[in-house]
Amino acid sequence: MEMDSDANFSCTPEEIVNAAGIATSNLLPEKSKDQYLKEYDLFMKWRTEKHVGSFSERALLCYFEEKSKQWKPPTLWPTYSKLKATLLINNVNIRKYSKLIAYLKNKSVGHKPKKSRTFSRDEIYKFLHNAPDELQFLMHKLALIFGIAGALRREELYKMTVEDMNDTGHVLIITKFRIQKHIFNVDLP
């Protein structure tokens, strides 16, 4: 690992070094910071187990070769990206590792991703009209309508509770999301 150049100079005031440390700790995306740090910890654990002392291109090639036996190519790229960001915070720049990048590109050649099965218009219509109006199916129907309408983000849909809904008899009012109120006209029984 490279040494921080400012640490070598005793003339850098301590408050500047501390402020730089705080700024550096905020470089990872806040929402997925835990995932980045988990990936970094896995790599560091692997280094310890294999007695690898450096962050050389050879070491990273070996790491990704082992991971390629467990993971498919689309998983290797996010791993590389997370390691690149976390190692950069620690003054290790793997962007210039051309053999590693070529290796990852080569692993992706010929990979055919699985296509998710999607519902047809007829299947959606059949479910909405034929599924019983019991609580379990009503929630599924509501989630389906919100998913199709695109009114909610995935996280908002996941966090939605019955308390977030107000049934006026003719209109269903949904609250507590990025927009104060989502109003959907729904034919209620």
Beta strands, then each sheet from edge to edge (+ up, - down):
strand 1: 165-167
strand 2: 171-175
strand 3: 181-185
sheet 1: 1+ 2- 3+
end
